[in-house]
Amino acid sequence: MKIHFITGNENKVEEAKKKIGPLGFEVIQKNLNPPEIQSDNLEDVALFSAKWVSERFSEPFFLEDAGFFVDSLNGFPGVYSAYVFETLGYMGILRLMDGIEERSARFAAVIAYHDGKQIKSFGGEVSGHITQEPRGSNGFGYDPIFIPEGESRTFAEMSAEEKGRVSHRGRALEKMQEWLKEKDTTDR
Amino acid sequence: MKIHFITGNENKVEEAKKKIGPLGFEVIQKNLNPPEIQSDNLEDVALFSAKWVSERFSEPFFLEDAGFFVDSLNGFPGVYSAYVFETLGYMGILRLMDGIEERSARFAAVIAYHDGKQIKSFGGEVSGHITQEPRGSNGFGYDPIFIPEGESRTFAEMSAEEKGRVSHRGRALEKMQEWLKEKDTTDR
């Protein structure tokens, strides 16, 4: 089954291909650059963008909005993680966390899928903590400073497959894939 | 002349009243909470929101989007200044600037005005620099850490009238007021 991933981020496409490619989905990147609203709710952002795309593109697609939420920074950088990464980088987060012991954080993602008729959303989260120093060179964004629960390595020290098994995006993709499989069975 | 200011921020309303009230404008706050898009361009954000409001509200109104741009932080917090203020406060900016000598920054504002038929935008900017420590208790947001060019006091050490004479918002309001006055003369 062909499915379009509306994003300008090739790293995300790579992760999606690794995750649901082996399950029979051909992920095709499409860069439509939909407007994203300012909101502290990832699902609101994803649904608004998906609605915009659905009015311009008739094939099945999904898009995703993700954020990195640091507890002791009141959830910063949150839904504006991409912009904060572009301006401050992960070193900005480490600087803000300087001397702070409470280092818990989480990644969250919401996927909005449109089958040509309706929009359905799927969420995924992963808790963990922030390192004192960056480690690893895989992945992208804040991966070098985040260690997921139950692990000793940062996301940037894992392969895309390993990251996909525990990551926010991996979990959201898994839910979408399960729902599509079930839908496929029901539709027959 | 009655004019609605679409905003949830009472500090901004107060500044607008002080600035254009004496010039014959009755500023009325209206909180419609339009969606704001994520963009690094203030004008795009303001125009998108103004279009949304104009489809729901038929009286003359203006709204405003403003940002605080720190040069050595690549423009951060920029268009997301309100969100960054809510999560990190101005102390977060001071922490990010710790040990950094280049402290130039600017405030920018874009006003989008709708007369019932068309939208017109007005920009205002003020350059200055970031203090080492917060000073003053007037104003709001990043005012306690910003000293405008040619001044020795922070925005938070000035009265609303004084701030309005040099501030980004004051300058944008001034342009709007001049344009409205001219339009009024032409229309007669």
Interface residues (C-beta under 8 A of the other chain):
Chain A: P35 E36 I37 Q38 S39 D40 V45 F48 L73 N74 G75 F76 G78 Y80 Y83 V84 E86 T87 L88 G92 R95 L96 D98
Chain B: P35 E36 I37 Q38 S39 D40 V45 F48 L73 N74 G75 F76 P77 G78 Y80 Y83 V84 E86 T87 L88 G92 R95 L96 D98
